[in-house]
Amino acid sequence: MALQLRPNCEWCDCDLPAESTLARICTYECTFCAECVDVVLRNVCPNCGGGFAPRPIRPRTEWRPGLSRLQRPASTARVHASFDRAEIEAFAAEIARIAPEDR
């Protein structure tokens, strides 16, 4: 199963196209932009409490049969955070000091 490659930051709603190097994801594919991860979320996913990693780039060229953005396009469904800024900041402040691998 391929990653969804969600099209937007779940917090600020900026566009994060499939080729964006600014997209960050947690292990559940929650998707945020690098600025929101660093400034607002403090590398704490507001949904699961995990950390973030750069989202991989799906090749646009079909180097192997059936494997490219053309055959497996990115999602077009925009997703938005279900918590308000105060909740996110409080949650991040509570666990940001714990390294993601220790949460």
DOBA-313442 format. One record per atom (N, C-alpha, C): atom name; residue in three letters; x, y, z. Coordinates in pm, whole numbers, plus 50000, padded with zeros to 5 digits. Layout:
<pts>
+------+-----+-------+-------+-------+
| atom | res |    xx |    yy |    zz |
+------+-----+-------+-------+-------+
|   CA | ALA |     X |     Y |     Z |
...
+------+-----+-------+-------+-------+
</pts>
This chain:
<pts>
+------+-----+-------+-------+-------+
| atom | res |    xx |    yy |    zz |
+------+-----+-------+-------+-------+
|    N | MET | 50084 | 49882 | 50000 |
|   CA | MET | 50000 | 50000 | 50000 |
|    C | MET | 50089 | 50125 | 50000 |
|    N | ALA | 50061 | 50216 | 49914 |
|   CA | ALA | 50139 | 50339 | 49900 |
|    C | ALA | 50090 | 50445 | 49998 |
|    N | LEU | 50180 | 50537 | 50033 |
|   CA | LEU | 50142 | 50652 | 50116 |
|    C | LEU | 50035 | 50733 | 50043 |
|    N | GLN | 49948 | 50798 | 50120 |
|   CA | GLN | 49843 | 50881 | 50061 |
|    C | GLN | 49898 | 51007 | 49995 |
|    N | LEU | 50007 | 51060 | 50048 |
|   CA | LEU | 50062 | 51188 | 50001 |
|    C | LEU | 49953 | 51296 | 50006 |
|    N | ARG | 49912 | 51326 | 50128 |
|   CA | ARG | 49807 | 51427 | 50149 |
|    C | ARG | 49851 | 51562 | 50092 |
|    N | PRO | 49757 | 51639 | 50039 |
|   CA | PRO | 49790 | 51760 | 49962 |
|    C | PRO | 49812 | 51888 | 50042 |
|    N | ASN | 49798 | 51881 | 50176 |
|   CA | ASN | 49805 | 52007 | 50251 |
|    C | ASN | 49859 | 51984 | 50392 |
|    N | CYS | 49902 | 52095 | 50452 |
|   CA | CYS | 49940 | 52094 | 50594 |
|    C | CYS | 49810 | 52091 | 50674 |
|    N | GLU | 49801 | 51999 | 50767 |
|   CA | GLU | 49679 | 51986 | 50847 |
|    C | GLU | 49659 | 52103 | 50942 |
|    N | TRP | 49761 | 52185 | 50964 |
|   CA | TRP | 49744 | 52301 | 51052 |
|    C | TRP | 49720 | 52429 | 50973 |
|    N | CYS | 49817 | 52471 | 50891 |
|   CA | CYS | 49804 | 52601 | 50823 |
|    C | CYS | 49737 | 52590 | 50686 |
|    N | ASP | 49713 | 52468 | 50639 |
|   CA | ASP | 49646 | 52440 | 50512 |
|    C | ASP | 49726 | 52482 | 50389 |
|    N | CYS | 49857 | 52506 | 50404 |
|   CA | CYS | 49936 | 52537 | 50284 |
|    C | CYS | 49943 | 52413 | 50195 |
|    N | ASP | 49957 | 52435 | 50068 |
|   CA | ASP | 49966 | 52325 | 49972 |
|    C | ASP | 50098 | 52251 | 49990 |
|    N | LEU | 50090 | 52118 | 49987 |
|   CA | LEU | 50207 | 52032 | 49992 |
|    C | LEU | 50195 | 51930 | 49880 |
|    N | PRO | 50227 | 51971 | 49757 |
|   CA | PRO | 50214 | 51878 | 49645 |
|    C | PRO | 50305 | 51756 | 49664 |
|    N | ALA | 50280 | 51655 | 49588 |
|   CA | ALA | 50353 | 51528 | 49602 |
|    C | ALA | 50504 | 51544 | 49596 |
|    N | GLU | 50551 | 51644 | 49523 |
|   CA | GLU | 50696 | 51663 | 49508 |
|    C | GLU | 50755 | 51757 | 49612 |
|    N | SER | 50676 | 51802 | 49708 |
|   CA | SER | 50722 | 51899 | 49807 |
|    C | SER | 50826 | 51839 | 49901 |
|    N | THR | 50934 | 51912 | 49922 |
|   CA | THR | 51036 | 51871 | 50019 |
|    C | THR | 51006 | 51931 | 50156 |
|    N | LEU | 50897 | 52007 | 50168 |
|   CA | LEU | 50861 | 52070 | 50295 |
|    C | LEU | 50758 | 51988 | 50373 |
|    N | ALA | 50709 | 51879 | 50318 |
|   CA | ALA | 50609 | 51797 | 50386 |
|    C | ALA | 50674 | 51709 | 50492 |
|    N | ARG | 50609 | 51701 | 50607 |
|   CA | ARG | 50653 | 51614 | 50715 |
|    C | ARG | 50537 | 51523 | 50753 |
|    N | ILE | 50568 | 51395 | 50784 |
|   CA | ILE | 50464 | 51301 | 50823 |
|    C | ILE | 50504 | 51226 | 50950 |
|    N | CYS | 50402 | 51181 | 51023 |
|   CA | CYS | 50426 | 51090 | 51135 |
|    C | CYS | 50400 | 50949 | 51082 |
|    N | THR | 50409 | 50849 | 51168 |
|   CA | THR | 50390 | 50711 | 51121 |
|    C | THR | 50247 | 50681 | 51079 |
|    N | TYR | 50152 | 50769 | 51116 |
|   CA | TYR | 50013 | 50751 | 51074 |
|    C | TYR | 49979 | 50837 | 50952 |
|    N | GLU | 50079 | 50897 | 50891 |
|   CA | GLU | 50066 | 50982 | 50774 |
|    C | GLU | 50001 | 51117 | 50802 |
|    N | CYS | 49990 | 51157 | 50930 |
|   CA | CYS | 49948 | 51293 | 50958 |
|    C | CYS | 50049 | 51381 | 50887 |
|    N | THR | 50003 | 51484 | 50818 |
|   CA | THR | 50088 | 51562 | 50731 |
|    C | THR | 50085 | 51710 | 50768 |
|    N | PHE | 50204 | 51764 | 50789 |
|   CA | PHE | 50219 | 51905 | 50823 |
|    C | PHE | 50339 | 51961 | 50747 |
|    N | CYS | 50345 | 52092 | 50733 |
|   CA | CYS | 50460 | 52154 | 50668 |
|    C | CYS | 50574 | 52165 | 50769 |
|    N | ALA | 50695 | 52179 | 50719 |
|   CA | ALA | 50814 | 52185 | 50805 |
|    C | ALA | 50804 | 52300 | 50904 |
|    N | GLU | 50754 | 52415 | 50861 |
|   CA | GLU | 50745 | 52530 | 50951 |
|    C | GLU | 50651 | 52502 | 51068 |
|    N | CYS | 50534 | 52445 | 51042 |
|   CA | CYS | 50441 | 52414 | 51150 |
|    C | CYS | 50499 | 52308 | 51243 |
|    N | VAL | 50568 | 52207 | 51188 |
|   CA | VAL | 50629 | 52104 | 51271 |
|    C | VAL | 50731 | 52167 | 51366 |
|    N | ASP | 50812 | 52259 | 51315 |
|   CA | ASP | 50918 | 52319 | 51396 |
|    C | ASP | 50866 | 52425 | 51493 |
|    N | VAL | 50776 | 52512 | 51446 |
|   CA | VAL | 50735 | 52629 | 51524 |
|    C | VAL | 50613 | 52602 | 51613 |
|    N | VAL | 50510 | 52542 | 51558 |
|   CA | VAL | 50385 | 52523 | 51633 |
|    C | VAL | 50384 | 52390 | 51708 |
|    N | LEU | 50419 | 52283 | 51638 |
|   CA | LEU | 50404 | 52148 | 51693 |
|    C | LEU | 50523 | 52101 | 51775 |
|    N | ARG | 50638 | 52166 | 51756 |
|   CA | ARG | 50761 | 52129 | 51828 |
|    C | ARG | 50796 | 51982 | 51809 |
|    N | ASN | 50775 | 51931 | 51687 |
|   CA | ASN | 50803 | 51792 | 51648 |
|    C | ASN | 50720 | 51692 | 51728 |
|    N | VAL | 50599 | 51732 | 51766 |
|   CA | VAL | 50506 | 51642 | 51835 |
|    C | VAL | 50378 | 51635 | 51751 |
|    N | CYS | 50346 | 51516 | 51701 |
|   CA | CYS | 50221 | 51502 | 51626 |
|    C | CYS | 50105 | 51526 | 51722 |
|    N | PRO | 50015 | 51619 | 51691 |
|   CA | PRO | 49904 | 51648 | 51782 |
|    C | PRO | 49802 | 51535 | 51789 |
|    N | ASN | 49810 | 51441 | 51698 |
|   CA | ASN | 49716 | 51329 | 51696 |
|    C | ASN | 49767 | 51208 | 51773 |
|    N | CYS | 49893 | 51170 | 51751 |
|   CA | CYS | 49944 | 51047 | 51813 |
|    C | CYS | 50057 | 51071 | 51914 |
|    N | GLY | 50118 | 51188 | 51912 |
|   CA | GLY | 50228 | 51217 | 52003 |
|    C | GLY | 50364 | 51176 | 51951 |
|    N | GLY | 50369 | 51118 | 51833 |
|   CA | GLY | 50497 | 51078 | 51775 |
|    C | GLY | 50570 | 51195 | 51712 |
|    N | GLY | 50685 | 51167 | 51656 |
|   CA | GLY | 50763 | 51269 | 51588 |
|    C | GLY | 50736 | 51267 | 51439 |
|    N | PHE | 50808 | 51352 | 51366 |
|   CA | PHE | 50789 | 51365 | 51222 |
|    C | PHE | 50917 | 51335 | 51147 |
|    N | ALA | 50900 | 51297 | 51022 |
|   CA | ALA | 51012 | 51276 | 50930 |
|    C | ALA | 50973 | 51338 | 50796 |
|    N | PRO | 51073 | 51373 | 50715 |
|   CA | PRO | 51040 | 51423 | 50581 |
|    C | PRO | 50959 | 51318 | 50504 |
|    N | ARG | 50855 | 51365 | 50435 |
|   CA | ARG | 50774 | 51273 | 50354 |
|    C | ARG | 50853 | 51233 | 50230 |
|    N | PRO | 50859 | 51105 | 50198 |
|   CA | PRO | 50929 | 51063 | 50077 |
|    C | PRO | 50863 | 51121 | 49951 |
|    N | ILE | 50943 | 51137 | 49848 |
|   CA | ILE | 50894 | 51186 | 49720 |
|    C | ILE | 50865 | 51067 | 49630 |
|    N | ARG | 50742 | 51055 | 49584 |
|   CA | ARG | 50707 | 50948 | 49489 |
|    C | ARG | 50754 | 50990 | 49351 |
|    N | PRO | 50827 | 50904 | 49281 |
|   CA | PRO | 50879 | 50942 | 49150 |
|    C | PRO | 50768 | 50977 | 49051 |
|    N | ARG | 50793 | 51080 | 48971 |
|   CA | ARG | 50696 | 51113 | 48867 |
|    C | ARG | 50717 | 51024 | 48745 |
|    N | THR | 50840 | 50975 | 48729 |
|   CA | THR | 50874 | 50888 | 48616 |
|    C | THR | 50850 | 50742 | 48653 |
|    N | GLU | 50792 | 50668 | 48563 |
|   CA | GLU | 50765 | 50526 | 48586 |
|    C | GLU | 50892 | 50445 | 48557 |
|    N | TRP | 50979 | 50437 | 48656 |
|   CA | TRP | 51104 | 50362 | 48640 |
|    C | TRP | 51080 | 50212 | 48645 |
|    N | ARG | 50979 | 50172 | 48717 |
|   CA | ARG | 50936 | 50033 | 48726 |
|    C | ARG | 50788 | 50030 | 48688 |
|    N | PRO | 50743 | 49925 | 48622 |
|   CA | PRO | 50603 | 49919 | 48576 |
|    C | PRO | 50503 | 49942 | 48690 |
|    N | GLY | 50414 | 50039 | 48668 |
|   CA | GLY | 50305 | 50067 | 48761 |
|    C | GLY | 50343 | 50149 | 48883 |
|    N | LEU | 50468 | 50193 | 48893 |
|   CA | LEU | 50512 | 50264 | 49012 |
|    C | LEU | 50557 | 50405 | 48978 |
|    N | SER | 50465 | 50498 | 48992 |
|   CA | SER | 50495 | 50640 | 48971 |
|    C | SER | 50373 | 50720 | 49016 |
|    N | ARG | 50387 | 50852 | 49020 |
|   CA | ARG | 50274 | 50937 | 49055 |
|    C | ARG | 50161 | 50928 | 48953 |
|    N | LEU | 50194 | 50895 | 48830 |
|   CA | LEU | 50091 | 50883 | 48728 |
|    C | LEU | 50001 | 50762 | 48757 |
|    N | GLN | 50061 | 50650 | 48793 |
|   CA | GLN | 49983 | 50529 | 48820 |
|    C | GLN | 49926 | 50527 | 48962 |
|    N | ARG | 49994 | 50588 | 49055 |
|   CA | ARG | 49949 | 50593 | 49194 |
|    C | ARG | 49953 | 50739 | 49241 |
|    N | PRO | 49853 | 50817 | 49199 |
|   CA | PRO | 49854 | 50961 | 49227 |
|    C | PRO | 49838 | 50992 | 49376 |
|    N | ALA | 49880 | 51111 | 49410 |
|   CA | ALA | 49864 | 51160 | 49547 |
|    C | ALA | 49717 | 51184 | 49576 |
|    N | SER | 49683 | 51184 | 49703 |
|   CA | SER | 49546 | 51212 | 49747 |
|    C | SER | 49510 | 51357 | 49715 |
|    N | THR | 49384 | 51381 | 49692 |
|   CA | THR | 49335 | 51518 | 49673 |
|    C | THR | 49247 | 51561 | 49790 |
|    N | ALA | 49225 | 51470 | 49886 |
|   CA | ALA | 49140 | 51500 | 50002 |
|    C | ALA | 49220 | 51580 | 50106 |
|    N | ARG | 49177 | 51702 | 50130 |
|   CA | ARG | 49244 | 51787 | 50228 |
|    C | ARG | 49201 | 51744 | 50368 |
|    N | VAL | 49298 | 51743 | 50460 |
|   CA | VAL | 49275 | 51701 | 50598 |
|    C | VAL | 49312 | 51818 | 50688 |
|    N | HIS | 49239 | 51836 | 50797 |
|   CA | HIS | 49264 | 51947 | 50889 |
|    C | HIS | 49272 | 51895 | 51032 |
|    N | ALA | 49356 | 51957 | 51111 |
|   CA | ALA | 49373 | 51919 | 51251 |
|    C | ALA | 49240 | 51931 | 51325 |
|    N | SER | 49218 | 51839 | 51417 |
|   CA | SER | 49092 | 51840 | 51492 |
|    C | SER | 49106 | 51905 | 51630 |
|    N | PHE | 49222 | 51966 | 51655 |
|   CA | PHE | 49247 | 52033 | 51783 |
|    C | PHE | 49274 | 52180 | 51758 |
|    N | ASP | 49241 | 52265 | 51855 |
|   CA | ASP | 49270 | 52407 | 51838 |
|    C | ASP | 49414 | 52435 | 51882 |
|    N | ARG | 49460 | 52555 | 51853 |
|   CA | ARG | 49600 | 52588 | 51879 |
|    C | ARG | 49639 | 52572 | 52026 |
|    N | ALA | 49552 | 52612 | 52117 |
|   CA | ALA | 49582 | 52600 | 52260 |
|    C | ALA | 49600 | 52454 | 52300 |
|    N | GLU | 49513 | 52367 | 52250 |
|   CA | GLU | 49526 | 52224 | 52280 |
|    C | GLU | 49656 | 52167 | 52224 |
|    N | ILE | 49689 | 52206 | 52101 |
|   CA | ILE | 49812 | 52157 | 52037 |
|    C | ILE | 49934 | 52206 | 52113 |
|    N | GLU | 49937 | 52334 | 52148 |
|   CA | GLU | 50052 | 52388 | 52219 |
|    C | GLU | 50069 | 52323 | 52356 |
|    N | ALA | 49960 | 52301 | 52428 |
|   CA | ALA | 49967 | 52237 | 52560 |
|    C | ALA | 50017 | 52092 | 52547 |
|    N | PHE | 49967 | 52021 | 52449 |
|   CA | PHE | 50009 | 51882 | 52426 |
|    C | PHE | 50156 | 51876 | 52391 |
|    N | ALA | 50200 | 51962 | 52300 |
|   CA | ALA | 50341 | 51965 | 52259 |
|    C | ALA | 50431 | 52001 | 52377 |
|    N | ALA | 50390 | 52100 | 52457 |
|   CA | ALA | 50471 | 52141 | 52572 |
|    C | ALA | 50488 | 52028 | 52671 |
|    N | GLU | 50386 | 51944 | 52681 |
|   CA | GLU | 50389 | 51833 | 52777 |
|    C | GLU | 50491 | 51725 | 52739 |
|    N | ILE | 50506 | 51698 | 52611 |
|   CA | ILE | 50592 | 51585 | 52573 |
|    C | ILE | 50707 | 51620 | 52478 |
|    N | ALA | 50721 | 51744 | 52437 |
|   CA | ALA | 50826 | 51781 | 52341 |
|    C | ALA | 50966 | 51753 | 52395 |
|    N | ARG | 50984 | 51758 | 52525 |
|   CA | ARG | 51116 | 51736 | 52584 |
|    C | ARG | 51158 | 51589 | 52576 |
|    N | ILE | 51065 | 51501 | 52547 |
|   CA | ILE | 51094 | 51357 | 52534 |
|    C | ILE | 51124 | 51330 | 52387 |
|    N | ALA | 51237 | 51271 | 52358 |
|   CA | ALA | 51274 | 51238 | 52220 |
|    C | ALA | 51168 | 51147 | 52158 |
|    N | PRO | 51137 | 51165 | 52028 |
|   CA | PRO | 51033 | 51083 | 51965 |
|    C | PRO | 51054 | 50932 | 51985 |
|    N | GLU | 51177 | 50888 | 51983 |
|   CA | GLU | 51202 | 50743 | 51998 |
|    C | GLU | 51176 | 50694 | 52140 |
|    N | ASP | 51157 | 50786 | 52236 |
|   CA | ASP | 51131 | 50749 | 52375 |
|    C | ASP | 50987 | 50777 | 52419 |
|    N | ARG | 50903 | 50827 | 52329 |
|   CA | ARG | 50766 | 50863 | 52369 |
|    C | ARG | 50678 | 50741 | 52381 |
+------+-----+-------+-------+-------+
</pts>
